[in-house]
Amino acid sequence: MRILVLDIPKEGVVFEDYLPYLLDETKHAWSLLKSDVIREIYFRQDRPGVVVIVEAESIEKAKEACSQFPLAKAGLIDFTYIPFGNYTLWENLFDEQHKI
C-alpha cells in the first residue's frame, strides 16, 4: 500500500528546537529509504516540512516506521497518513464512444 505522509509540527515548536535531532532524522530517513519503506521524500514548498511517500502493508505499519523518527520521538512533530492507489480511470479513454 502506498501512503502519503505529511508532517505536522507541534504548536509552539520553532526550527531551533529541531536542530539537535536533524542528523539522526536524516539517518533514519536514509535507513527507511534503503529498506524501501520510503519511496520518495520531498521538502514542502508551502511551509517548512516534508512530504513522504511510504510503502507499507498498512497505515499501522507506516505509523510504526514514522514513529521512530527522532523528531517524532521527541514530541516535536506528528504525521497525517493518507493511503492512495493507482488512478484507474484511464480505461475511460478506451471506451467505444471515445474511439476515432
Biopython code that builds the backbone (N, CA, C, O; Angstrom):
import numpy as np
from Bio.PDB.StructureBuilder import StructureBuilder

atoms = [
    (1, "MET", "N", (0.854, -1.171, 0.000)),
    (1, "MET", "CA", (0.000, 0.000, 0.000)),
    (1, "MET", "C", (0.897, 1.230, 0.000)),
    (1, "MET", "O", (1.910, 1.280, 0.698)),
    (2, "ARG", "N", (0.506, 2.222, -0.796)),
    (2, "ARG", "CA", (1.222, 3.495, -0.793)),
    (2, "ARG", "C", (0.491, 4.466, 0.129)),
    (2, "ARG", "O", (-0.738, 4.518, 0.171)),
    (3, "ILE", "N", (1.288, 5.226, 0.859)),
    (3, "ILE", "CA", (0.716, 6.151, 1.835)),
    (3, "ILE", "C", (1.448, 7.474, 1.739)),
    (3, "ILE", "O", (2.676, 7.530, 1.810)),
    (4, "LEU", "N", (0.680, 8.534, 1.578)),
    (4, "LEU", "CA", (1.226, 9.887, 1.617)),
    (4, "LEU", "C", (1.318, 10.283, 3.082)),
    (4, "LEU", "O", (0.326, 10.238, 3.810)),
    (5, "VAL", "N", (2.510, 10.671, 3.509)),
    (5, "VAL", "CA", (2.723, 11.054, 4.901)),
    (5, "VAL", "C", (3.160, 12.516, 4.927)),
    (5, "VAL", "O", (4.152, 12.895, 4.305)),
    (6, "LEU", "N", (2.410, 13.317, 5.650)),
    (6, "LEU", "CA", (2.708, 14.748, 5.801)),
    (6, "LEU", "C", (3.023, 15.018, 7.265)),
    (6, "LEU", "O", (2.290, 14.591, 8.157)),
    (7, "ASP", "N", (4.113, 15.728, 7.504)),
    (7, "ASP", "CA", (4.443, 16.051, 8.886)),
    (7, "ASP", "C", (3.559, 17.181, 9.392)),
    (7, "ASP", "O", (3.108, 18.032, 8.625)),
    (8, "ILE", "N", (3.324, 17.171, 10.688)),
    (8, "ILE", "CA", (2.545, 18.212, 11.353)),
    (8, "ILE", "C", (3.393, 18.732, 12.514)),
    (8, "ILE", "O", (3.573, 18.029, 13.508)),
    (9, "PRO", "N", (3.912, 19.944, 12.399)),
    (9, "PRO", "CA", (4.701, 20.496, 13.523)),
    (9, "PRO", "C", (3.801, 20.713, 14.737)),
    (9, "PRO", "O", (2.652, 21.132, 14.604)),
    (10, "LYS", "N", (4.329, 20.427, 15.899)),
    (10, "LYS", "CA", (3.575, 20.689, 17.128)),
    (10, "LYS", "C", (3.527, 22.193, 17.369)),
    (10, "LYS", "O", (4.473, 22.914, 17.051)),
    (11, "GLU", "N", (2.435, 22.650, 17.926)),
    (11, "GLU", "CA", (2.251, 24.077, 18.196)),
    (11, "GLU", "C", (3.343, 24.600, 19.118)),
    (11, "GLU", "O", (3.685, 23.969, 20.118)),
    (12, "GLY", "N", (3.880, 25.754, 18.771)),
    (12, "GLY", "CA", (4.887, 26.412, 19.588)),
    (12, "GLY", "C", (6.317, 25.974, 19.319)),
    (12, "GLY", "O", (7.255, 26.534, 19.886)),
    (13, "VAL", "N", (6.494, 24.968, 18.449)),
    (13, "VAL", "CA", (7.832, 24.481, 18.132)),
    (13, "VAL", "C", (8.449, 25.382, 17.064)),
    (13, "VAL", "O", (7.783, 25.752, 16.097)),
    (14, "VAL", "N", (9.712, 25.729, 17.242)),
    (14, "VAL", "CA", (10.443, 26.546, 16.264)),
    (14, "VAL", "C", (11.594, 25.709, 15.702)),
    (14, "VAL", "O", (11.977, 24.688, 16.275)),
    (15, "PHE", "N", (12.134, 26.162, 14.574)),
    (15, "PHE", "CA", (13.179, 25.406, 13.883)),
    (15, "PHE", "C", (14.349, 25.066, 14.799)),
    (15, "PHE", "O", (14.904, 23.970, 14.714)),
    (16, "GLU", "N", (14.721, 25.979, 15.659)),
    (16, "GLU", "CA", (15.847, 25.747, 16.572)),
    (16, "GLU", "C", (15.614, 24.520, 17.462)),
    (16, "GLU", "O", (16.572, 23.870, 17.882)),
    (17, "ASP", "N", (14.353, 24.205, 17.750)),
    (17, "ASP", "CA", (14.039, 23.018, 18.544)),
    (17, "ASP", "C", (14.421, 21.734, 17.812)),
    (17, "ASP", "O", (14.719, 20.719, 18.442)),
    (18, "TYR", "N", (14.412, 21.784, 16.477)),
    (18, "TYR", "CA", (14.730, 20.609, 15.652)),
    (18, "TYR", "C", (16.229, 20.327, 15.563)),
    (18, "TYR", "O", (16.639, 19.180, 15.382)),
    (19, "LEU", "N", (17.041, 21.368, 15.689)),
    (19, "LEU", "CA", (18.468, 21.274, 15.372)),
    (19, "LEU", "C", (19.200, 20.089, 16.011)),
    (19, "LEU", "O", (19.974, 19.427, 15.320)),
    (20, "PRO", "N", (18.992, 19.795, 17.289)),
    (20, "PRO", "CA", (19.744, 18.677, 17.878)),
    (20, "PRO", "C", (19.394, 17.310, 17.277)),
    (20, "PRO", "O", (20.129, 16.344, 17.480)),
    (21, "TYR", "N", (18.291, 17.220, 16.548)),
    (21, "TYR", "CA", (17.795, 15.941, 16.045)),
    (21, "TYR", "C", (17.991, 15.742, 14.541)),
    (21, "TYR", "O", (17.765, 14.642, 14.037)),
    (22, "LEU", "N", (18.404, 16.776, 13.821)),
    (22, "LEU", "CA", (18.367, 16.724, 12.354)),
    (22, "LEU", "C", (19.304, 15.675, 11.749)),
    (22, "LEU", "O", (18.932, 15.031, 10.768)),
    (23, "LEU", "N", (20.488, 15.485, 12.293)),
    (23, "LEU", "CA", (21.377, 14.467, 11.743)),
    (23, "LEU", "C", (20.767, 13.079, 11.911)),
    (23, "LEU", "O", (20.748, 12.294, 10.963)),
    (24, "ASP", "N", (20.274, 12.773, 13.097)),
    (24, "ASP", "CA", (19.652, 11.470, 13.325)),
    (24, "ASP", "C", (18.353, 11.320, 12.524)),
    (24, "ASP", "O", (18.004, 10.219, 12.100)),
    (25, "GLU", "N", (17.651, 12.419, 12.325)),
    (25, "GLU", "CA", (16.439, 12.409, 11.500)),
    (25, "GLU", "C", (16.789, 11.984, 10.066)),
    (25, "GLU", "O", (16.102, 11.163, 9.460)),
    (26, "THR", "N", (17.865, 12.559, 9.548)),
    (26, "THR", "CA", (18.318, 12.240, 8.198)),
    (26, "THR", "C", (18.787, 10.787, 8.114)),
    (26, "THR", "O", (18.503, 10.099, 7.133)),
    (27, "LYS", "N", (19.493, 10.328, 9.122)),
    (27, "LYS", "CA", (19.951, 8.932, 9.147)),
    (27, "LYS", "C", (18.765, 7.962, 9.143)),
    (27, "LYS", "O", (18.790, 6.944, 8.451)),
    (28, "HIS", "N", (17.740, 8.282, 9.914)),
    (28, "HIS", "CA", (16.564, 7.403, 9.955)),
    (28, "HIS", "C", (15.854, 7.406, 8.603)),
    (28, "HIS", "O", (15.437, 6.355, 8.117)),
    (29, "ALA", "N", (15.717, 8.576, 8.000)),
    (29, "ALA", "CA", (15.093, 8.649, 6.676)),
    (29, "ALA", "C", (15.887, 7.826, 5.668)),
    (29, "ALA", "O", (15.304, 7.114, 4.850)),
    (30, "TRP", "N", (17.201, 7.920, 5.723)),
    (30, "TRP", "CA", (18.052, 7.159, 4.809)),
    (30, "TRP", "C", (17.864, 5.659, 5.019)),
    (30, "TRP", "O", (17.791, 4.906, 4.047)),
    (31, "SER", "N", (17.786, 5.217, 6.268)),
    (31, "SER", "CA", (17.602, 3.783, 6.525)),
    (31, "SER", "C", (16.247, 3.303, 5.993)),
    (31, "SER", "O", (16.145, 2.191, 5.476)),
    (32, "LEU", "N", (15.214, 4.131, 6.115)),
    (32, "LEU", "CA", (13.901, 3.753, 5.578)),
    (32, "LEU", "C", (13.897, 3.773, 4.056)),
    (32, "LEU", "O", (13.215, 2.964, 3.428)),
    (33, "LEU", "N", (14.644, 4.679, 3.465)),
    (33, "LEU", "CA", (14.758, 4.722, 2.007)),
    (33, "LEU", "C", (15.481, 3.474, 1.500)),
    (33, "LEU", "O", (15.054, 2.866, 0.518)),
    (34, "LYS", "N", (16.565, 3.095, 2.159)),
    (34, "LYS", "CA", (17.316, 1.900, 1.752)),
    (34, "LYS", "C", (16.500, 0.624, 1.922)),
    (34, "LYS", "O", (16.701, -0.340, 1.183)),
    (35, "SER", "N", (15.591, 0.606, 2.877)),
    (35, "SER", "CA", (14.785, -0.601, 3.119)),
    (35, "SER", "C", (13.464, -0.579, 2.357)),
    (35, "SER", "O", (12.597, -1.419, 2.594)),
    (36, "ASP", "N", (13.305, 0.386, 1.439)),
    (36, "ASP", "CA", (12.113, 0.503, 0.577)),
    (36, "ASP", "C", (10.826, 0.835, 1.334)),
    (36, "ASP", "O", (9.732, 0.616, 0.816)),
    (37, "VAL", "N", (10.946, 1.353, 2.536)),
    (37, "VAL", "CA", (9.757, 1.849, 3.235)),
    (37, "VAL", "C", (9.431, 3.238, 2.694)),
    (37, "VAL", "O", (8.288, 3.520, 2.335)),
    (38, "ILE", "N", (10.437, 4.097, 2.640)),
    (38, "ILE", "CA", (10.268, 5.402, 1.985)),
    (38, "ILE", "C", (10.576, 5.208, 0.512)),
    (38, "ILE", "O", (11.649, 4.729, 0.147)),
    (39, "ARG", "N", (9.615, 5.588, -0.335)),
    (39, "ARG", "CA", (9.814, 5.520, -1.784)),
    (39, "ARG", "C", (10.270, 6.865, -2.334)),
    (39, "ARG", "O", (11.076, 6.930, -3.261)),
    (40, "GLU", "N", (9.740, 7.940, -1.745)),
    (40, "GLU", "CA", (10.094, 9.296, -2.168)),
    (40, "GLU", "C", (9.977, 10.202, -0.957)),
    (40, "GLU", "O", (9.165, 9.961, -0.063)),
    (41, "ILE", "N", (10.797, 11.250, -0.933)),
    (41, "ILE", "CA", (10.718, 12.238, 0.135)),
    (41, "ILE", "C", (11.076, 13.603, -0.449)),
    (41, "ILE", "O", (12.033, 13.735, -1.212)),
    (42, "TYR", "N", (10.306, 14.593, -0.084)),
    (42, "TYR", "CA", (10.460, 15.944, -0.622)),
    (42, "TYR", "C", (10.318, 16.967, 0.491)),
    (42, "TYR", "O", (9.678, 16.707, 1.509)),
    (43, "PHE", "N", (10.924, 18.136, 0.288)),
    (43, "PHE", "CA", (10.628, 19.279, 1.148)),
    (43, "PHE", "C", (9.359, 19.940, 0.639)),
    (43, "PHE", "O", (9.141, 20.051, -0.567)),
    (44, "ARG", "N", (8.535, 20.373, 1.566)),
    (44, "ARG", "CA", (7.338, 21.126, 1.183)),
    (44, "ARG", "C", (7.743, 22.504, 0.704)),
    (44, "ARG", "O", (8.759, 23.045, 1.140)),
    (45, "GLN", "N", (6.958, 23.068, -0.185)),
    (45, "GLN", "CA", (7.227, 24.402, -0.705)),
    (45, "GLN", "C", (6.289, 25.452, -0.104)),
    (45, "GLN", "O", (6.514, 26.651, -0.268)),
    (46, "ASP", "N", (5.240, 25.007, 0.589)),
    (46, "ASP", "CA", (4.289, 25.946, 1.181)),
    (46, "ASP", "C", (4.635, 26.317, 2.618)),
    (46, "ASP", "O", (4.173, 27.336, 3.132)),
    (47, "ARG", "N", (5.452, 25.483, 3.266)),
    (47, "ARG", "CA", (5.888, 25.717, 4.638)),
    (47, "ARG", "C", (7.033, 24.761, 4.924)),
    (47, "ARG", "O", (7.233, 23.807, 4.172)),
    (48, "PRO", "N", (7.798, 24.991, 5.998)),
    (48, "PRO", "CA", (8.837, 24.021, 6.342)),
    (48, "PRO", "C", (8.198, 22.662, 6.634)),
    (48, "PRO", "O", (7.142, 22.583, 7.260)),
    (49, "GLY", "N", (8.839, 21.620, 6.182)),
    (49, "GLY", "CA", (8.333, 20.276, 6.431)),
    (49, "GLY", "C", (8.611, 19.363, 5.263)),
    (49, "GLY", "O", (9.242, 19.755, 4.281)),
    (50, "VAL", "N", (8.127, 18.131, 5.381)),
    (50, "VAL", "CA", (8.366, 17.132, 4.356)),
    (50, "VAL", "C", (7.086, 16.468, 3.898)),
    (50, "VAL", "O", (6.072, 16.440, 4.596)),
    (51, "VAL", "N", (7.178, 15.932, 2.690)),
    (51, "VAL", "CA", (6.152, 15.078, 2.096)),
    (51, "VAL", "C", (6.850, 13.756, 1.818)),
    (51, "VAL", "O", (7.884, 13.727, 1.150)),
    (52, "VAL", "N", (6.296, 12.667, 2.324)),
    (52, "VAL", "CA", (6.926, 11.363, 2.193)),
    (52, "VAL", "C", (5.934, 10.390, 1.566)),
    (52, "VAL", "O", (4.773, 10.322, 1.972)),
    (53, "ILE", "N", (6.406, 9.639, 0.571)),
    (53, "ILE", "CA", (5.628, 8.540, 0.015)),
    (53, "ILE", "C", (6.185, 7.271, 0.649)),
    (53, "ILE", "O", (7.354, 6.932, 0.465)),
    (54, "VAL", "N", (5.334, 6.578, 1.394)),
    (54, "VAL", "CA", (5.729, 5.377, 2.122)),
    (54, "VAL", "C", (5.071, 4.168, 1.467)),
    (54, "VAL", "O", (3.933, 4.236, 1.003)),
    (55, "GLU", "N", (5.800, 3.072, 1.439)),
    (55, "GLU", "CA", (5.258, 1.777, 1.007)),
    (55, "GLU", "C", (5.196, 0.900, 2.246)),
    (55, "GLU", "O", (6.225, 0.595, 2.848)),
    (56, "ALA", "N", (3.985, 0.491, 2.629)),
    (56, "ALA", "CA", (3.821, -0.323, 3.829)),
    (56, "ALA", "C", (2.602, -1.225, 3.663)),
    (56, "ALA", "O", (1.728, -0.955, 2.839)),
    (57, "GLU", "N", (2.551, -2.281, 4.441)),
    (57, "GLU", "CA", (1.436, -3.225, 4.391)),
    (57, "GLU", "C", (0.133, -2.593, 4.868)),
    (57, "GLU", "O", (-0.955, -3.010, 4.470)),
    (58, "SER", "N", (0.257, -1.580, 5.727)),
    (58, "SER", "CA", (-0.919, -0.937, 6.307)),
    (58, "SER", "C", (-0.528, 0.437, 6.831)),
    (58, "SER", "O", (0.653, 0.771, 6.925)),
    (59, "ILE", "N", (-1.534, 1.219, 7.168)),
    (59, "ILE", "CA", (-1.260, 2.507, 7.795)),
    (59, "ILE", "C", (-0.576, 2.288, 9.144)),
    (59, "ILE", "O", (0.301, 3.061, 9.530)),
    (60, "GLU", "N", (-0.974, 1.245, 9.854)),
    (60, "GLU", "CA", (-0.352, 0.966, 11.147)),
    (60, "GLU", "C", (1.148, 0.726, 11.003)),
    (60, "GLU", "O", (1.931, 1.194, 11.830)),
    (61, "LYS", "N", (1.558, -0.005, 9.950)),
    (61, "LYS", "CA", (2.987, -0.254, 9.718)),
    (61, "LYS", "C", (3.711, 1.047, 9.364)),
    (61, "LYS", "O", (4.845, 1.264, 9.792)),
    (62, "ALA", "N", (3.061, 1.902, 8.591)),
    (62, "ALA", "CA", (3.656, 3.201, 8.265)),
    (62, "ALA", "C", (3.821, 4.034, 9.536)),
    (62, "ALA", "O", (4.838, 4.702, 9.719)),
    (63, "LYS", "N", (2.818, 3.990, 10.410)),
    (63, "LYS", "CA", (2.904, 4.722, 11.670)),
    (63, "LYS", "C", (4.039, 4.202, 12.541)),
    (63, "LYS", "O", (4.729, 4.983, 13.195)),
    (64, "GLU", "N", (4.236, 2.886, 12.554)),
    (64, "GLU", "CA", (5.342, 2.304, 13.324)),
    (64, "GLU", "C", (6.674, 2.851, 12.832)),
    (64, "GLU", "O", (7.518, 3.258, 13.629)),
    (65, "ALA", "N", (6.859, 2.859, 11.515)),
    (65, "ALA", "CA", (8.121, 3.345, 10.950)),
    (65, "ALA", "C", (8.315, 4.827, 11.233)),
    (65, "ALA", "O", (9.401, 5.243, 11.636)),
    (66, "CYS", "N", (7.282, 5.621, 11.028)),
    (66, "CYS", "CA", (7.405, 7.075, 11.204)),
    (66, "CYS", "C", (7.520, 7.472, 12.664)),
    (66, "CYS", "O", (8.100, 8.512, 12.979)),
    (67, "SER", "N", (6.978, 6.661, 13.559)),
    (67, "SER", "CA", (7.081, 6.982, 14.990)),
    (67, "SER", "C", (8.519, 6.911, 15.482)),
    (67, "SER", "O", (8.830, 7.421, 16.559)),
    (68, "GLN", "N", (9.396, 6.286, 14.710)),
    (68, "GLN", "CA", (10.793, 6.154, 15.098)),
    (68, "GLN", "C", (11.663, 7.330, 14.655)),
    (68, "GLN", "O", (12.842, 7.393, 15.005)),
    (69, "PHE", "N", (11.091, 8.262, 13.886)),
    (69, "PHE", "CA", (11.855, 9.462, 13.548)),
    (69, "PHE", "C", (12.184, 10.205, 14.837)),
    (69, "PHE", "O", (11.314, 10.364, 15.693)),
    (70, "PRO", "N", (13.424, 10.662, 14.990)),
    (70, "PRO", "CA", (13.809, 11.364, 16.217)),
    (70, "PRO", "C", (12.919, 12.562, 16.553)),
    (70, "PRO", "O", (12.627, 12.792, 17.727)),
    (71, "LEU", "N", (12.485, 13.322, 15.560)),
    (71, "LEU", "CA", (11.608, 14.468, 15.847)),
    (71, "LEU", "C", (10.262, 14.014, 16.397)),
    (71, "LEU", "O", (9.682, 14.683, 17.253)),
    (72, "ALA", "N", (9.767, 12.891, 15.913)),
    (72, "ALA", "CA", (8.503, 12.344, 16.430)),
    (72, "ALA", "C", (8.701, 11.816, 17.846)),
    (72, "ALA", "O", (7.873, 12.053, 18.725)),
    (73, "LYS", "N", (9.802, 11.098, 18.060)),
    (73, "LYS", "CA", (10.084, 10.554, 19.391)),
    (73, "LYS", "C", (10.255, 11.666, 20.418)),
    (73, "LYS", "O", (9.923, 11.491, 21.590)),
    (74, "ALA", "N", (10.780, 12.822, 19.972)),
    (74, "ALA", "CA", (10.966, 13.964, 20.875)),
    (74, "ALA", "C", (9.674, 14.750, 21.074)),
    (74, "ALA", "O", (9.638, 15.695, 21.863)),
    (75, "GLY", "N", (8.609, 14.363, 20.361)),
    (75, "GLY", "CA", (7.332, 15.057, 20.512)),
    (75, "GLY", "C", (7.260, 16.389, 19.784)),
    (75, "GLY", "O", (6.437, 17.239, 20.123)),
    (76, "LEU", "N", (8.125, 16.578, 18.777)),
    (76, "LEU", "CA", (8.166, 17.856, 18.068)),
    (76, "LEU", "C", (7.285, 17.861, 16.817)),
    (76, "LEU", "O", (6.873, 18.924, 16.353)),
    (77, "ILE", "N", (6.998, 16.685, 16.274)),
    (77, "ILE", "CA", (6.141, 16.587, 15.091)),
    (77, "ILE", "C", (5.209, 15.397, 15.230)),
    (77, "ILE", "O", (5.434, 14.491, 16.032)),
    (78, "ASP", "N", (4.178, 15.426, 14.443)),
    (78, "ASP", "CA", (3.265, 14.307, 14.283)),
    (78, "ASP", "C", (3.100, 14.135, 12.781)),
    (78, "ASP", "O", (3.745, 14.842, 12.008)),
    (79, "PHE", "N", (2.253, 13.215, 12.354)),
    (79, "PHE", "CA", (2.064, 12.962, 10.932)),
    (79, "PHE", "C", (0.599, 12.751, 10.597)),
    (79, "PHE", "O", (-0.195, 12.317, 11.431)),
    (80, "THR", "N", (0.264, 13.069, 9.358)),
    (80, "THR", "CA", (-1.020, 12.698, 8.764)),
    (80, "THR", "C", (-0.724, 11.613, 7.742)),
    (80, "THR", "O", (0.257, 11.708, 7.005)),
    (81, "TYR", "N", (-1.560, 10.587, 7.690)),
    (81, "TYR", "CA", (-1.362, 9.446, 6.796)),
    (81, "TYR", "C", (-2.545, 9.360, 5.832)),
    (81, "TYR", "O", (-3.699, 9.295, 6.256)),
    (82, "ILE", "N", (-2.247, 9.359, 4.539)),
    (82, "ILE", "CA", (-3.289, 9.307, 3.519)),
    (82, "ILE", "C", (-2.972, 8.156, 2.568)),
    (82, "ILE", "O", (-2.041, 8.260, 1.769)),
    (83, "PRO", "N", (-3.737, 7.047, 2.641)),
    (83, "PRO", "CA", (-3.488, 5.944, 1.714)),
    (83, "PRO", "C", (-3.988, 6.322, 0.322)),
    (83, "PRO", "O", (-4.989, 7.024, 0.175)),
    (84, "PHE", "N", (-3.270, 5.842, -0.699)),
    (84, "PHE", "CA", (-3.717, 6.108, -2.066)),
    (84, "PHE", "C", (-3.310, 4.949, -2.966)),
    (84, "PHE", "O", (-2.451, 4.137, -2.622)),
    (85, "GLY", "N", (-3.954, 4.897, -4.133)),
    (85, "GLY", "CA", (-3.681, 3.838, -5.102)),
    (85, "GLY", "C", (-3.616, 4.402, -6.501)),
    (85, "GLY", "O", (-3.752, 5.606, -6.719)),
    (86, "ASN", "N", (-3.406, 3.511, -7.435)),
    (86, "ASN", "CA", (-3.287, 3.921, -8.828)),
    (86, "ASN", "C", (-4.583, 4.535, -9.348)),
    (86, "ASN", "O", (-5.682, 4.149, -8.950)),
    (87, "TYR", "N", (-4.423, 5.479, -10.224)),
    (87, "TYR", "CA", (-5.550, 6.111, -10.911)),
    (87, "TYR", "C", (-6.050, 5.107, -11.942)),
    (87, "TYR", "O", (-5.291, 4.692, -12.818)),
    (88, "THR", "N", (-7.309, 4.716, -11.847)),
    (88, "THR", "CA", (-7.824, 3.644, -12.702)),
    (88, "THR", "C", (-8.773, 4.125, -13.794)),
    (88, "THR", "O", (-9.284, 3.312, -14.564)),
    (89, "LEU", "N", (-9.013, 5.408, -13.870)),
    (89, "LEU", "CA", (-9.978, 5.894, -14.857)),
    (89, "LEU", "C", (-9.396, 5.997, -16.258)),
    (89, "LEU", "O", (-10.084, 6.438, -17.179)),
    (90, "TRP", "N", (-8.138, 5.596, -16.438)),
    (90, "TRP", "CA", (-7.560, 5.592, -17.784)),
    (90, "TRP", "C", (-8.412, 4.744, -18.730)),
    (90, "TRP", "O", (-8.466, 5.013, -19.930)),
    (91, "GLU", "N", (-9.068, 3.734, -18.194)),
    (91, "GLU", "CA", (-9.883, 2.848, -19.028)),
    (91, "GLU", "C", (-10.977, 3.612, -19.762)),
    (91, "GLU", "O", (-11.444, 3.169, -20.812)),
    (92, "ASN", "N", (-11.389, 4.748, -19.224)),
    (92, "ASN", "CA", (-12.395, 5.568, -19.914)),
    (92, "ASN", "C", (-11.917, 5.997, -21.291)),
    (92, "ASN", "O", (-12.732, 6.186, -22.194)),
    (93, "LEU", "N", (-10.614, 6.152, -21.467)),
    (93, "LEU", "CA", (-10.057, 6.562, -22.758)),
    (93, "LEU", "C", (-10.310, 5.518, -23.848)),
    (93, "LEU", "O", (-10.322, 5.843, -25.035)),
    (94, "PHE", "N", (-10.507, 4.286, -23.443)),
    (94, "PHE", "CA", (-10.649, 3.199, -24.400)),
    (94, "PHE", "C", (-12.101, 2.765, -24.598)),
    (94, "PHE", "O", (-12.379, 1.780, -25.282)),
    (95, "ASP", "N", (-13.004, 3.501, -24.001)),
    (95, "ASP", "CA", (-14.433, 3.233, -24.161)),
    (95, "ASP", "C", (-14.812, 3.441, -25.626)),
    (95, "ASP", "O", (-14.246, 4.302, -26.300)),
    (96, "GLU", "N", (-15.753, 2.666, -26.110)),
    (96, "GLU", "CA", (-16.178, 2.728, -27.508)),
    (96, "GLU", "C", (-16.545, 4.144, -27.959)),
    (96, "GLU", "O", (-16.243, 4.528, -29.089)),
    (97, "GLN", "N", (-17.178, 4.908, -27.105)),
    (97, "GLN", "CA", (-17.620, 6.243, -27.511)),
    (97, "GLN", "C", (-16.470, 7.214, -27.766)),
    (97, "GLN", "O", (-16.670, 8.260, -28.383)),
    (98, "HIS", "N", (-15.266, 6.877, -27.297)),
    (98, "HIS", "CA", (-14.112, 7.778, -27.472)),
    (98, "HIS", "C", (-13.193, 7.351, -28.619)),
    (98, "HIS", "O", (-12.224, 8.047, -28.924)),
    (99, "LYS", "N", (-13.485, 6.220, -29.254)),
    (99, "LYS", "CA", (-12.643, 5.754, -30.351)),
    (99, "LYS", "C", (-12.891, 6.568, -31.608)),
    (99, "LYS", "O", (-14.016, 6.973, -31.898)),
    (100, "ILE", "N", (-11.836, 6.793, -32.331)),
    (100, "ILE", "CA", (-11.938, 7.560, -33.582)),
    (100, "ILE", "C", (-12.156, 6.631, -34.753)),
    (100, "ILE", "O", (-12.266, 7.087, -35.891)),
]
sb = StructureBuilder()
sb.init_structure("model")
sb.init_model(0)
sb.init_chain("A")
sb.init_seg("    ")
for serial, (resi, resn, name, xyz) in enumerate(atoms, 1):
    if name == "N":
        sb.init_residue(resn, " ", resi, " ")
    sb.init_atom(name, np.array(xyz, "f"), 0.0, 1.0, " ", f" {name:<3s}", serial, name[0])
structure = sb.get_structure()
